[in-house]
Amino acid sequence: MSPEAARTGVGTRLFASSEQAATEAGLSKIEAFIGKDNAVAQAYYERMGFETFRQTEAAVCKVWARQKG
C-alpha cells in the first residue's frame, strides 16, 4: 500500500470485501502470515479482528474467525 493511502480506510474496505467473500464461500476463518518485523501490518490485522495463534522465527501467524450468529 502506498504510504499516502495509510489510515484512509482503504484497508478496512478491502478486508470487508475479503470477509464477505469468505462468508459466501462458507469459510469460517482466514489466516495471515505476517513478517515478524512488520509491525504496521501486524497492527492492521489486529484492528481487523485477527488474533495471533502462533509465531515462528520469521512470521507472526494470525487468524480471523467469523462470528457465529
For each residue, the residues with C-beta under 8 A, 3 or more apart:
1: 5 6 10 11
2: 5 6
3: 6
4:
5: 1 2 8 10
6: 1 2 3
7:
8: 5
9: 12 13
10: 1 5 13 14
11: 1 14 15 44 48
12: 9 15 16 47 48
13: 9 10 16 17
14: 10 11 17 18
15: 11 12 18 19 48
16: 12 13 19 20
17: 13 14 20 21
18: 14 15 21 22 30
19: 15 16 22 23 30 64 66
20: 16 17 23 24
21: 17 18 24 25
22: 18 19 25 27 29 30 66
23: 19 20 26 27 66
24: 20 21
25: 21 22
26: 23
27: 22 23 30 66
28: 65 66
29: 22 63 64 65 66
30: 18 19 22 27 50 63 64
31: 61 62 63 64
32: 45 50 61 62 63 64
33: 59 60 61 62
34: 38 41 42 45 59 60 61 62
35: 38 41 58 59 60
36: 55 56 57 58 59 60
37:
38: 34 35 41 42
39: 42 43
40: 43 44
41: 34 35 38 44 45
42: 34 38 39 45 46 60 62
43: 39 40 46 47
44: 11 40 41 47 48
45: 32 34 41 42 48 50 62 64
46: 42 43 49 50 51 62
47: 12 43 44
48: 11 12 15 44 45 64
49: 46 64
50: 30 32 45 46 62 63 64
51: 46 62 63 64
52: 55 60 61 62
53: 61 62 63
54: 61
55: 36 52 59 60 61
56: 36 59 61
57: 36
58: 35 36
59: 33 34 35 36 55 56
60: 33 34 35 36 42 52 55
61: 31 32 33 34 52 53 54 55 56
62: 31 32 33 34 42 45 46 50 51 52 53
63: 29 30 31 32 50 51 53
64: 19 29 30 31 32 45 48 49 50 51
65: 28 29
66: 19 22 23 27 28 29
67:
68:
69:
